[in-house]
Amino acid sequence: MNANKNHWLDDPGNVNKIVYALYICCALLLLPDFLPYKEHLHLPFEFWWGFHGFYGLIGCVLLVLAAKGMRVVLKREEDYYDG
């Protein structure tokens, strides 16, 4: 295999295109908050603009932090299974 061959993600222009595409996708996902539709929500804070997106972001951050904490408890030595 040729070691000098560039991958398509090695070009910074392509990486920038992916980042901008993700920005556009995120903006499009917030678009339904501006459209009139019947929501079946139960709690007052669920009506806040972008609530569910921010709720998901906070949930993911908390999962990562919980996983880091669990790593301390569940971590074993490198030769734990060697007997």
Secondary structure as the mmCIF struct_conf table of DSSP 4:
data_model
#
loop_
_struct_conf.conf_type_id
_struct_conf.id
_struct_conf.beg_label_comp_id
_struct_conf.beg_label_asym_id
_struct_conf.beg_label_seq_id
_struct_conf.end_label_comp_id
_struct_conf.end_label_asym_id
_struct_conf.end_label_seq_id
TURN_TY1_P TURN_TY1_P1 ALA A 3 ASN A 4
HELX_LH_PP_P HELX_LH_PP_P1 LYS A 5 HIS A 7
HELX_RH_3T_P HELX_RH_3T_P1 TRP A 8 ASP A 10
BEND BEND1 ASP A 11 ASP A 11
HELX_RH_AL_P HELX_RH_AL_P1 PRO A 12 LEU A 30
HELX_RH_3T_P HELX_RH_3T_P2 LEU A 31 PHE A 34
BEND BEND2 LEU A 35 LEU A 35
BEND BEND3 LEU A 43 LEU A 43
HELX_RH_3T_P HELX_RH_3T_P3 PRO A 44 PHE A 47
BEND BEND4 TRP A 48 TRP A 48
TURN_TY1_P TURN_TY1_P2 TRP A 49 GLY A 50
HELX_RH_AL_P HELX_RH_AL_P2 PHE A 51 LEU A 74
TURN_TY1_P TURN_TY1_P3 GLU A 78 ASP A 79
HELX_RH_3T_P HELX_RH_3T_P4 TYR A 80 ASP A 82
#
